Amino acid sequence: MARRKHVTFGRRADLRQAADNLVKAGYGQSESEAARLPKEIAAIHAEIDARKKNVEAGKAGLDAAKKDQRTREKDLEVVQAKRSKTEARLYEVKTNKEYSAVLIEIEEIKQEKARMEEEVLVLMEAQERLTGDIREAEGRFKQRESEGRSREATLKEQLRGIEADLAGVRTERKELATKLPANILADYDRILRARSGLALVPVTKPNFCGACRMTITPQRLQELRAQSSLIPCESCGRYIYWPS
């Protein structure tokens, strides 16, 4: 951070009045809240949407499992028909060799049928799990949706109050700002934006910056006690002053 010069005033009262005006003119914290609340509302919407998508993804997975099961069951019917047809050939063969070959074929079909039945069973178990997961996800979604709507209503009410206050504060600030040197106001506004709406803080006794808790040197403390200048904190850059 570039070192800023002290802002010097001719009389002690001038500095005190300037500091008072800066505090009165400051509305950065309200501005920060006015900017933060819509983001918090958007975050609530995002979380609710994410939970809703989770439910929808579960339902899509369940539909896919049901579709796979129907497909496997149809394949199983085909295999069963193939087995019946092959078993009927046992009565048509003429030699022991042919009879043995048909038996081998029937055994292979049985194994295929057993494998497909196992796949159907796995799909049915997966559907049971998915049904339970969906039920739980829907419960969490509905609860969070209810909580989110309540919280959103509270935040919107807060936002309306802050915006109403800001409308009046901006008008008052505009008038108060005319009593400050332009360079101080410009610097002050820059710090407001950079430091979350807090640009001017008192010294916290015995010798700390009221914002970042940085230790203030004895020389600067003397200058602050004399109230002959507005001094920036060497750590956070905010203006600091000695409280009355």
Residue pairs with C-beta under 8 A, 6 or more apart in sequence:
1 237
4 187
4 232
4 237
6 223
6 229
6 230
6 231
6 232
7 18
7 181
7 183
7 184
7 187
7 229
7 230
7 239
8 228
8 229
9 15
9 18
9 228
9 229
9 230
12 226
12 227
12 228
15 227
15 228
15 229
15 230
15 241
16 227
16 244
17 179
18 180
18 184
18 230
19 200
19 230
19 239
19 241
21 176
21 177
21 179
21 180
22 180
22 184
22 188
22 199
22 200
22 239
23 200
24 172
24 173
24 176
25 172
25 173
25 176
25 177
25 180
25 185
25 188
26 173
26 188
26 192
26 197
26 199
26 200
27 166
27 169
27 170
27 173
27 197
28 192
28 193
28 195
28 196
28 197
28 198
28 199
29 196
29 197
29 198
30 162
30 165
30 166
30 169
30 197
31 166
31 192
31 197
32 196
32 197
33 158
33 162
34 159
34 162
34 163
34 166
37 155
37 156
37 158
37 159
37 162
38 159
40 155
41 152
41 155
41 156
41 159
44 148
44 151
44 152
44 155
45 148
45 152
47 144
47 148
48 141
48 144
48 145
48 148
51 137
51 140
51 141
51 144
51 145
52 141
52 145
54 137
54 141
55 134
55 137
55 138
55 141
58 130
58 133
58 134
58 137
59 134
61 130
62 127
62 130
62 131
62 134
65 123
65 126
65 127
65 130
66 127
68 123
69 120
69 123
69 124
69 127
72 116
72 119
72 120
72 123
73 120
75 116
76 113
76 116
76 117
76 120
79 109
79 112
79 113
79 116
80 113
82 109
83 106
83 109
83 110
83 113
86 102
86 105
86 106
86 109
87 106
89 102
90 99
90 102
90 103
90 106
93 99
93 102
177 185
180 188
184 230
188 199
188 200
188 239
189 199
191 199
191 237
191 238
191 239
192 198
192 199
194 237
195 211
195 236
195 237
195 238
198 211
198 238
199 238
199 239
200 230
200 238
200 239
200 240
200 241
201 209
201 210
201 211
201 233
201 238
201 239
201 240
201 241
202 210
202 240
202 241
202 242
202 243
203 209
203 210
203 216
203 221
203 224
203 240
203 241
203 242
203 243
204 210
204 213
207 215
207 216
207 218
207 221
208 214
208 215
208 216
209 216
209 233
209 235
209 236
209 238
209 240
210 240
211 233
211 236
211 238
212 233
212 235
212 236
212 238
214 233
214 234
214 235
214 236
216 224
216 233
216 240
220 231
221 242
223 229
223 231
224 231
224 240
224 241
224 242
225 242
227 241
227 242
230 239
230 241
231 239
231 240
231 241
232 238
232 239
232 240
233 239
233 240
